[in-house]
Amino acid sequence: EGLLPGARSAGLRAEPGRSGRHSVRRRFSGNLMRMDMGQLVLEHEFAVPRPALWAAFIEPEILAEWFGPEGWGVHLDTVTIDPRVGGVQEFVMHSLEDPTQTSPVKAKFTEVREHELLVGQDGPHEMTLSLVIELRVELFDRPNGSLLKLTPGPLPAEVIEPARAGWESSFTKLEKVFADFM
């Protein structure tokens, strides 16, 4: 199973517990409070208007086409998005190489401003290392399209760079989706 974006390549793997489920706490000797935490801020310009970029985050059919780093996908039938405060964003990412490796997202929106801002919180649960991870998605107009500012966190320091790489590969996938529609 996956953990946070990039956690697998950072060596943060869940280990099987007695119940057959994975235990992240055992991997960290039972003390998640001692992890060094950090914040990741990513910006990417897209040659599409803000409403198109907004749709990529709230329309299940579009999100399923691009979300997840290279080598991972999302089956449309796992996607539920209700873009309002208190609404949910739920889906399951899966490894294309080994579909039994999955990473669910079970977020609840805490802030929503159409075409401008989406803020959701995922966790606490095993896949977020028992943390509440906030994802802040901000959209801005640019002369030739729009700017995405994405801020996930707090994140364990060990996963910040792998998470950055994962998101950047997701942006590459999203660029391809937009190119197919333009």
C-alpha positions, -999 to 999 in steps of 0.1 A, spaced: 0 0 0 11 36 -6 15 63 20 19 100 15 29 110 -20 66 101 -23 67 82 9 76 49 -8 107 63 -25 118 80 8 119 46 24 88 52 46 71 19 41 43 4 62 51 -29 78 26 -58 82 10 -60 117 -5 -89 134 -39 -82 118 -24 -83 83 -29 -45 81 1 -22 78 13 -3 108 31 30 102 35 36 139 57 5 142 81 18 115 85 51 135 89 33 169 55 45 180 64 82 182 51 102 153 56 134 173 94 133 169 93 135 131 108 166 116 79 183 97 80 207 68 59 224 42 60 220 4 50 249 -19 48 242 -56 39 266 -84 32 256 -120 19 277 -149 -6 261 -173 -16 275 -207 -53 272 -199 -78 296 -183 -85 292 -146 -119 275 -150 -102 247 -170 -76 242 -142 -104 243 -116 -122 216 -135 -91 194 -134 -95 193 -96 -133 190 -92 -144 170 -123 -140 132 -116 -135 124 -153 -106 148 -156 -90 141 -122 -89 104 -130 -69 112 -162 -40 129 -145 -39 126 -107 -9 107 -92 27 105 -101 40 87 -132 34 50 -127 2 56 -107 -34 60 -118 -69 66 -106 -100 45 -116 -129 68 -123 -153 45 -104 -134 53 -71 -138 91 -75 -163 111 -55 -160 149 -54 -184 174 -38 -167 208 -41 -183 227 -12 -173 233 24 -179 201 42 -179 181 9 -156 153 1 -128 144 -23 -123 107 -23 -105 84 -47 -80 56 -48 -47 58 -66 -32 25 -77 2 14 -91 0 7 -128 27 -20 -123 10 -36 -94 -27 -26 -90 -27 -42 -55 -6 -13 -43 -31 15 -35 -32 49 -18 -66 62 -9 -74 99 -6 -103 107 18 -103 145 21 -130 169 33 -131 204 19 -126 232 45 -125 262 21 -139 265 -14 -140 296 -37 -149 287 -72 -121 290 -97 -98 304 -70 -93 281 -40 -98 245 -28 -85 235 7 -90 199 19 -79 179 48 -71 142 46 -66 121 77 -58 112 103 -55 76 91 -29 51 84 -22 63 49 -13 98 61 10 85 89 -19 93 113 -15 130 105 -40 155 91 -26 166 58 -40 198 43 -38 204 6 -42 240 -5 -49 246 -42 -48 282 -53 -54 294 -88 -43 327 -103 -47 344 -137 -16 348 -158 -13 365 -192 -10 332 -211 -31 310 -188 -32 304 -151 -9 297 -122 -14 268 -98 0 272 -63 -2 239 -44 7 236 -7 4 202 9 14 198 45 26 195 71 47 167 57 75 146 73 108 161 60 118 128 45 89 129 20 91 166 9 115 160 -21 98 128 -32 64 145 -29 77 174 -50 88 150 -77 55 132 -76 35 164 -79 57 176 -108 52 144 -127 14 148 -121 16 183 -136 33 167 -166 4 143 -169 -21 172 -166 -3 192 -193 -8 162 -216 -46 161 -207 -49 198 -216 -30 193 -248 -54 166 -259 -83 191 -254 -67 221 -270 
